[in-house]
């Protein structure tokens, strides 16, 4: 869990000059994205106030925003929790992610220099080491970094925002799947994406991205059906 906690700490540190509610939001967002908070886990204002050492007002505001993002759900009686992910949710998520993220990869292809692709490949090499080592936390962190870095070249902030919200929704469930099956069984089409980027082939990059998403999400769907 060290990488996840470090990610949350780094996020909070970068937001040090921001309002307290923004710092709390970014910290909780990282914890949800990288699986420190698991599906079904209740989230209480008092618990977060105690663990984060902040007042109730910024915690309430952060929770409100995360509910709006779909990263948390309100269950009535003032209960808030990390959402459980169903097989039907996965089906919709596959459609949404392929539609948006394939387009992001397509748009990014023509905007990346050789040096940019080299940097993306280095991230993927680090990701390979986490897979070989069975480092689930490292995998989640670097897998997100790979995609986030790629999509940053798309010059499409609206699509990127939608993607971030989707990742917030499935992140906790992906953590559970990784913990159950291990990193060795996780599909990875990142090398196909890199080949396409070097060839400046936008259609190939979009196709490889779609395959990467579909294989990973179908593994999640299988896990949910078996559970």
Secondary structure, 3 states (H helix, E strand, C coil): CHHHHHHHHHHHHHCCCCCHHHHHHHHHHHHHHCCCCCCCCEECHHHHHHHHCCCHHHHHHHHHHHHHHCCCEEEECCEEECCCCCHHHHHHHHHHHHHHHHHHHHHHHCCCCHHHHHHHHHHHHHHHHHHHHCCHHHHHHHHHHHHHHHHCCCCCHHHHHHHHHHHHHHHHHHHHHHHHHCCCCCCCCHHHHHHHHHCCCHHHHHHHHHHHHHHHHHHHHHHHHHC
